[in-house]
Amino acid sequence: MFRALAVATILVVSASATIGSIAAGSSRPATSHPQDRPSARIAHDPAAHRPSRATAPPSLAPGLGPPFTVETETLRLFDPSRPTPARGGVPASPGRLLITDLFVPSGAPDPRPLVVFAHGWNSDPDVYRPLLERWAQAGFLVAAPVFPDSSDLYPGSPVSNYAAQALDISFVITSLLEDDTVKVDASRIAVAGHSDGGTDVALLALDPAFADTRVRAYLCLSGEMPSGVAPYAIGPTGAALLVAVGSADEYGLLPRSSEVFDMAQASSKALVVEQGGSHLGSFVSTDPAAAAMREDSLRFLELALEPRAPSSADIVAALDTPAYGGLSVVAPD
């Protein structure tokens, strides 16, 4: 069942915010994927406001949704009820600060469907901008929190914390639903994540102890079965699930992502594999395969959030298109 969460402090960041020590809660030994953050990226100052910018819509798949221009905002959400872990030499501190990037489809009618996105270990939302902007261009409000445990934007060493980050996702949903300035359609909510973020999503989709009944669609991208989470059980969910992964994932995640797909007791589900695809590039690169993967993820979101819940056959039929031959779609046995 969905757990009641503390009400957030929610502000639009308009100047530098003091973030200070980030920090306490359980963590597990890192078995994560250090290249979720491309090595050539320039580190951002985590206290700096990310200025709003508009992104023009693409020419891809014009039938999938209105081509909205995307504007970005940054929110500062704070949950005082849960701690954040130490990051190496940076000590633990109470509360969880969630700087959250919003990708807003300008001109899209209210209320808007919501996707909350979980980034990977040693990474941040900006790494996934091509994917997140594509969803927003189709009319989705996309919220991407910076996790205080695993982000590359803060001092110290990133740590994995699946349980806390799964609850962070629900906290962001609650915060946006309760904010008067953000018009969210409570009947059309999805969550997505990549790598460790995909594992956060798997935890929400698999374990009834973490389930959020407001969520109707889960996207697990290059994720795996959660570890280091106790108690842990697998139960049914009424939401749809899409698992996506590259067959040449550098961390060998094809079988582990496939295990999420096999074990999930979702009402409907499908698995998309990019032949020769990599861990991160399958979702954010500029090549045709990654573009096709983004379009498949968008088709899934649109279908899963329709009033009538789709069957697994519906999902497979929607995604199994001839647009790019390098993607294969797998249905449940």
Secondary structure, 3 states (H helix, E strand, C coil): CCCCCCCCEEEECCCCCCCCCCCCCCCECCCCCHHHCCCCCCCCCCCCCCCCCEECCCCCCHHHCCCCEEEEEEEEEEECCCCECCECCECCECCEEEEEEEEEEECCCCCEEEEEEECCCCECHHHHHHHHHHHHHCCCEEEEECCCCCECCCCCCCCECHHHHHHHHHHHHHHHHHCCCCCEEEEEEEEEEECHHHHHHHHHHHCCCCCCCCCCEEEEECCCCCCCCCCCCCCEEEEEEEEEEECCCCCCHHHHHHHHHHHCEEEEEEEEEECCCCCCHHHHCCCHHHHHHHHHHHHHHHHHCCCCCCCHHHHHHHHCCCCCCCEEEECCC
